[in-house]
Amino acid sequence: MKFLPENVYHVYNQGNNQQNVFIKDFQFLYFLQLYKDHVSPHCETLAWCLMHNHFHFMIYADSRCLELKKQGGLLLDPVTNGFRKTLSTYAHEFNIKNNRSGALFRPKTKAVCLNDEAEQNNRFINRQDYYNNVFHYIHNNPVDAGMVSQPEQWKWSSYRFYTGSRSNSICNKQLALQVCGMI
């Protein structure tokens, strides 16, 4: 993953072999806390959803992502490094608590630059519409998976924050509404 300023990204990963990585409420909460500690200080979160076997984040990268940090022999942007720390810390604790070893998540977390995708598909959709589609795709993931009938029924997403039934969130609501063309 490489994040560049002034771009919107859809970041996602799945449990290795599609296994569940979030089972109990405290696991969802712990992952979100790790994300808040390691990723949020380096970008703006626009939307998120944690499912039992995978996760989605929609983020906006700004100039903070240019502050490269040395990690071993690599220079990583802080967003990439933040996701690396979040997943490795979570996997380590999950493995200890579940008496298991090995990879918990798929080896490569995907980060799709929505700016690039919108430009490639500009004959079909404008950039704000594309962002809006991804925003809603993330929130409707539990509905599409048949886990709930309405997105507000799934408590492990930012949807409730946007409807006003949750007062705090890791999301920058004003920026999300602006980026997605909803204001």
N, C-alpha and C positions, 0 to 999 in steps of 0.2 A: 504494500500500500504506500502511496505517496500522496500527500495532501498539499494542495496549493491554495493560496488565498483567493477570496472572492468566488469560491466554487461551493456548490451544494453536492453532497455525497449521500448515497444510500449504502450503509455499511451493514453487513449481515454475516452470520456464520451459523453453523448447525452442529449438533452433537455428532461426534464420530460415529459412523455406522447408523446415523439417525437416532441414536439413543437419547433418552431424556437427560437433560442437564439441569433442569429446574423441576423439582418435585413438590417440595414444601414451601410455604410462604417465606420462611426465613431465608431460603436459597435465592428466591427472586429479590428479596430485600438486600441481601448481602451483595449480589451482583450489581444491583443499582447503586449501592454505596461505593463499590469499587469503581464503577463507571464515573460516578460523581467526583471521586478523589483523583482519578488518574486521567480521565478524558475531558471532562467538563471544563477544567481550567484552561484548556487549549483550543476550544472551539465553542460554537453555539449549537445547542441541541434544538432541533425543530420538531421532531416526533420520535417516538420509540414504541416498541412492543416486544415483550418477552413471551415466548411460547414455551411449552415444555421441552421441546427439542431444538429450538433455535431462537435467534433474536434478530431484530431490525432496529437500526437507528438512522435517522435522517439528520445530517449535521451540516452546518455552514462553517467552512474554514475561513479564517481571516488571517491577518498578519502574524498572529501568535504561532501559526504552524511553521513559520520560517525559522524559528529558534531551534536549530539542529542540536541534538545531544548525542554524545558518543556512547554507544552501547556495545561493549566488546570491541570488535574491529569495525563496526558499522556506525555511520552517522544517520540517525533516525529523526524524523520530524516528531514533535511531541504528541501529536494525535496518534500516529502509528505506534509510538512507544507506549502511549496511554492504553490503547487497546491491547497491546502485548502484555502489559502489566496486569490489566484487568482479567484477561483470560487465563494467564498463567497462575495468578494468585487464586482465582476462583477454582481452577482445576486442581491445584495443589490441595486446597482445603476440602474440596469435594472428594478427592481420592482418599484423603486421611479419614474423613468421616464415614466413608462408604467402603473402607477396607479394600481399595482397588488401586491399580497402578495403570500407567499408560495415558495415552492421549484422550482427553475428554471431548475436545472440539476438533473439527476438521483442521488440517494443518494451515490452510490459508484463509484468513478472513477476507471477504470480498468488500471492495470499496468501489462502487460505480460512480463516476463523476457525472452527475445529472446534466451539467452544463454541456459536456461533450455529447452525451446521448441526445439531448434536445437539439443540438446543432446538426447532428447526423440525420435526425428525423424531422427537420424543420418544415418539410413540405406537408407533414401530417399534423403537427402540434406545435404551438408556441411554447417557449420555455416555462412561463408561469403555469400554463395548463399541465405541462409535464410534471413540474414540481407538485402541483395540486393532486395529480393522479397518484404519484408515489406516496404523498402524505396520506391520502385516503386508503391506498393499498395497504400501508403499514397498519393503520387502525382497523381495517376490515379483515386482517389476517385471521383472527380467531373465529370470525363469522364464516369465512371461506373454508376454514378447517372443520367446521361443524361443531365447534366447542361451545359456542353461544349463538343466540339468534340475533342479537344486536351488539354493536361494538361497545356500548356503555356497560354491558354485563361483564366484560373482561377487565379485571382490575389491574392487570399487568401491562398497561399501555398508557400513553399520554392522552388518550381520547377523553377521559373524564375531566382532565384539566381544561381541555378546550371547550367542554360543555358547561363548565362552571361547577361541577359536582365534586371536584377536588381543588383545594385552594393553593397548594404548592406543587411545584414540579421542577424538574431539571431543564424544562423547555423555556426558550425565549419566545413567548407567545406573540409579542409585537413583531418581532423579526419573522417568525413563521407566517403570520398573516400577511405581512408585506411581501415576502419572498414568493409565497404561493398565490399572490394576487387576490387575497380575500379581503383586503381593505383598500 
